[in-house]
Each structure stands twice: as C-alpha cells, then as structure tokens.
Amino acid sequence: MRTPLRLRVDRIACDGRGLCAELLPELVVLDDWGFPVLRTDVVPDHLAVVAREAVELCPVLALHLERERA
C-alpha cells in the first residue's frame, strides 16, 4: 500500500497571493488575511496532477508535496 501524498504550506515563506486556492480549491481555502488554510493535507489521487502544478506555480515556493515514509 502506498503512503498518501501530502500537501504542506511553509507559512513563513508564503506571502498570501492566493494562487494555491485558485488552482486547488478542493484542498486550500484562504483565511481572512488571504493566507492558505488546508482543508486536509492528504492529496487524493485524482488531484495529484493539479497539486503538483500548484506547487510548481507558487511564486514564493511555499507549497510542498511529500510522501511520508512508512
């Protein structure tokens, strides 16, 4: 069994542009100040491609994808 892909936000690097929430609204919402809040950090398989795109397009490199080691 594969370990799940997880989305992480570096809150120090993030400057609240909101692109992640536009690209991945199923997993990311914005707080009152425009900073991302994850609905869940587990990325479903059907959203993996979009999650990778969001990570690549983050202008300040504040998003990360990782698999936990078993």
Rosetta constraint file for C-alpha pairs under 8 A:
AtomPair CA 3 CA 67 HARMONIC 6.17 0.50
AtomPair CA 3 CA 68 HARMONIC 6.22 0.50
AtomPair CA 3 CA 69 HARMONIC 7.21 0.50
AtomPair CA 3 CA 70 HARMONIC 6.91 0.50
AtomPair CA 4 CA 42 HARMONIC 6.38 0.50
AtomPair CA 4 CA 43 HARMONIC 7.03 0.50
AtomPair CA 4 CA 44 HARMONIC 7.87 0.50
AtomPair CA 4 CA 67 HARMONIC 5.98 0.50
AtomPair CA 4 CA 68 HARMONIC 7.14 0.50
AtomPair CA 5 CA 42 HARMONIC 6.00 0.50
AtomPair CA 5 CA 43 HARMONIC 5.43 0.50
AtomPair CA 5 CA 44 HARMONIC 7.59 0.50
AtomPair CA 5 CA 48 HARMONIC 7.78 0.50
AtomPair CA 5 CA 65 HARMONIC 6.62 0.50
AtomPair CA 5 CA 66 HARMONIC 5.70 0.50
AtomPair CA 5 CA 67 HARMONIC 4.82 0.50
AtomPair CA 5 CA 68 HARMONIC 7.50 0.50
AtomPair CA 6 CA 41 HARMONIC 5.14 0.50
AtomPair CA 6 CA 42 HARMONIC 4.63 0.50
AtomPair CA 6 CA 43 HARMONIC 5.55 0.50
AtomPair CA 6 CA 65 HARMONIC 5.53 0.50
AtomPair CA 6 CA 66 HARMONIC 5.33 0.50
AtomPair CA 6 CA 67 HARMONIC 6.08 0.50
AtomPair CA 6 CA 68 HARMONIC 7.73 0.50
AtomPair CA 7 CA 41 HARMONIC 4.92 0.50
AtomPair CA 7 CA 42 HARMONIC 6.45 0.50
AtomPair CA 7 CA 43 HARMONIC 6.58 0.50
AtomPair CA 7 CA 51 HARMONIC 7.78 0.50
AtomPair CA 7 CA 63 HARMONIC 7.07 0.50
AtomPair CA 7 CA 64 HARMONIC 5.79 0.50
AtomPair CA 7 CA 65 HARMONIC 4.74 0.50
AtomPair CA 7 CA 66 HARMONIC 6.72 0.50
AtomPair CA 8 CA 41 HARMONIC 6.68 0.50
AtomPair CA 8 CA 63 HARMONIC 5.74 0.50
AtomPair CA 8 CA 64 HARMONIC 5.06 0.50
AtomPair CA 8 CA 65 HARMONIC 6.22 0.50
AtomPair CA 8 CA 66 HARMONIC 7.82 0.50
AtomPair CA 9 CA 14 HARMONIC 7.58 0.50
AtomPair CA 9 CA 36 HARMONIC 7.74 0.50
AtomPair CA 9 CA 62 HARMONIC 5.60 0.50
AtomPair CA 9 CA 63 HARMONIC 4.78 0.50
AtomPair CA 9 CA 64 HARMONIC 6.44 0.50
AtomPair CA 10 CA 14 HARMONIC 6.17 0.50
AtomPair CA 10 CA 62 HARMONIC 4.80 0.50
AtomPair CA 10 CA 63 HARMONIC 6.35 0.50
AtomPair CA 10 CA 64 HARMONIC 7.89 0.50
AtomPair CA 11 CA 62 HARMONIC 7.09 0.50
AtomPair CA 12 CA 62 HARMONIC 7.98 0.50
AtomPair CA 13 CA 60 HARMONIC 6.44 0.50
AtomPair CA 13 CA 61 HARMONIC 7.22 0.50
AtomPair CA 13 CA 62 HARMONIC 5.29 0.50
AtomPair CA 14 CA 35 HARMONIC 7.45 0.50
AtomPair CA 14 CA 60 HARMONIC 6.43 0.50
AtomPair CA 14 CA 61 HARMONIC 7.75 0.50
AtomPair CA 14 CA 62 HARMONIC 5.21 0.50
AtomPair CA 15 CA 35 HARMONIC 7.28 0.50
AtomPair CA 15 CA 60 HARMONIC 7.48 0.50
AtomPair CA 16 CA 33 HARMONIC 7.53 0.50
AtomPair CA 16 CA 34 HARMONIC 5.15 0.50
AtomPair CA 16 CA 35 HARMONIC 4.44 0.50
AtomPair CA 16 CA 36 HARMONIC 6.98 0.50
AtomPair CA 17 CA 34 HARMONIC 6.96 0.50
AtomPair CA 17 CA 35 HARMONIC 7.45 0.50
AtomPair CA 18 CA 22 HARMONIC 6.57 0.50
AtomPair CA 18 CA 30 HARMONIC 6.97 0.50
AtomPair CA 18 CA 34 HARMONIC 6.33 0.50
AtomPair CA 18 CA 35 HARMONIC 6.73 0.50
AtomPair CA 18 CA 36 HARMONIC 6.89 0.50
AtomPair CA 19 CA 23 HARMONIC 6.20 0.50
AtomPair CA 19 CA 54 HARMONIC 7.58 0.50
AtomPair CA 19 CA 58 HARMONIC 6.91 0.50
AtomPair CA 20 CA 24 HARMONIC 5.75 0.50
AtomPair CA 20 CA 25 HARMONIC 7.65 0.50
AtomPair CA 20 CA 28 HARMONIC 6.72 0.50
AtomPair CA 20 CA 36 HARMONIC 7.53 0.50
AtomPair CA 20 CA 54 HARMONIC 5.63 0.50
AtomPair CA 20 CA 55 HARMONIC 7.84 0.50
AtomPair CA 20 CA 58 HARMONIC 6.94 0.50
AtomPair CA 21 CA 25 HARMONIC 4.86 0.50
AtomPair CA 21 CA 27 HARMONIC 7.64 0.50
AtomPair CA 21 CA 28 HARMONIC 4.87 0.50
AtomPair CA 21 CA 29 HARMONIC 5.51 0.50
AtomPair CA 21 CA 30 HARMONIC 6.72 0.50
AtomPair CA 21 CA 36 HARMONIC 6.95 0.50
AtomPair CA 23 CA 50 HARMONIC 7.15 0.50
AtomPair CA 23 CA 54 HARMONIC 6.16 0.50
AtomPair CA 24 CA 28 HARMONIC 5.96 0.50
AtomPair CA 24 CA 50 HARMONIC 6.86 0.50
AtomPair CA 24 CA 51 HARMONIC 6.72 0.50
AtomPair CA 24 CA 54 HARMONIC 7.12 0.50
AtomPair CA 25 CA 29 HARMONIC 6.26 0.50
AtomPair CA 26 CA 39 HARMONIC 7.68 0.50
AtomPair CA 27 CA 38 HARMONIC 5.71 0.50
AtomPair CA 27 CA 39 HARMONIC 5.13 0.50
AtomPair CA 27 CA 40 HARMONIC 6.06 0.50
AtomPair CA 27 CA 41 HARMONIC 7.41 0.50
AtomPair CA 27 CA 43 HARMONIC 7.69 0.50
AtomPair CA 28 CA 36 HARMONIC 6.05 0.50
AtomPair CA 28 CA 37 HARMONIC 5.71 0.50
AtomPair CA 28 CA 38 HARMONIC 4.70 0.50
AtomPair CA 28 CA 39 HARMONIC 5.85 0.50
AtomPair CA 29 CA 36 HARMONIC 5.66 0.50
AtomPair CA 29 CA 37 HARMONIC 5.33 0.50
AtomPair CA 29 CA 38 HARMONIC 6.44 0.50
AtomPair CA 29 CA 39 HARMONIC 7.00 0.50
AtomPair CA 30 CA 34 HARMONIC 5.00 0.50
AtomPair CA 30 CA 35 HARMONIC 5.13 0.50
AtomPair CA 30 CA 36 HARMONIC 4.51 0.50
AtomPair CA 30 CA 37 HARMONIC 5.72 0.50
AtomPair CA 31 CA 35 HARMONIC 5.40 0.50
AtomPair CA 31 CA 36 HARMONIC 6.27 0.50
AtomPair CA 31 CA 37 HARMONIC 6.44 0.50
AtomPair CA 43 CA 47 HARMONIC 6.33 0.50
AtomPair CA 43 CA 48 HARMONIC 6.25 0.50
AtomPair CA 43 CA 51 HARMONIC 7.48 0.50
AtomPair CA 44 CA 48 HARMONIC 6.49 0.50
AtomPair CA 47 CA 51 HARMONIC 6.01 0.50
AtomPair CA 48 CA 52 HARMONIC 6.18 0.50
AtomPair CA 49 CA 53 HARMONIC 6.34 0.50
AtomPair CA 50 CA 54 HARMONIC 6.20 0.50
AtomPair CA 51 CA 55 HARMONIC 6.29 0.50
AtomPair CA 51 CA 65 HARMONIC 7.86 0.50
AtomPair CA 52 CA 56 HARMONIC 6.22 0.50
AtomPair CA 52 CA 65 HARMONIC 7.31 0.50
AtomPair CA 53 CA 57 HARMONIC 6.07 0.50
AtomPair CA 54 CA 58 HARMONIC 6.05 0.50
AtomPair CA 54 CA 63 HARMONIC 7.60 0.50
AtomPair CA 55 CA 61 HARMONIC 7.04 0.50
AtomPair CA 55 CA 62 HARMONIC 7.75 0.50
AtomPair CA 55 CA 63 HARMONIC 5.08 0.50
AtomPair CA 55 CA 64 HARMONIC 5.98 0.50
AtomPair CA 55 CA 65 HARMONIC 7.34 0.50
AtomPair CA 56 CA 61 HARMONIC 7.57 0.50
AtomPair CA 57 CA 61 HARMONIC 7.92 0.50
AtomPair CA 58 CA 62 HARMONIC 6.54 0.50
AtomPair CA 58 CA 63 HARMONIC 6.62 0.50
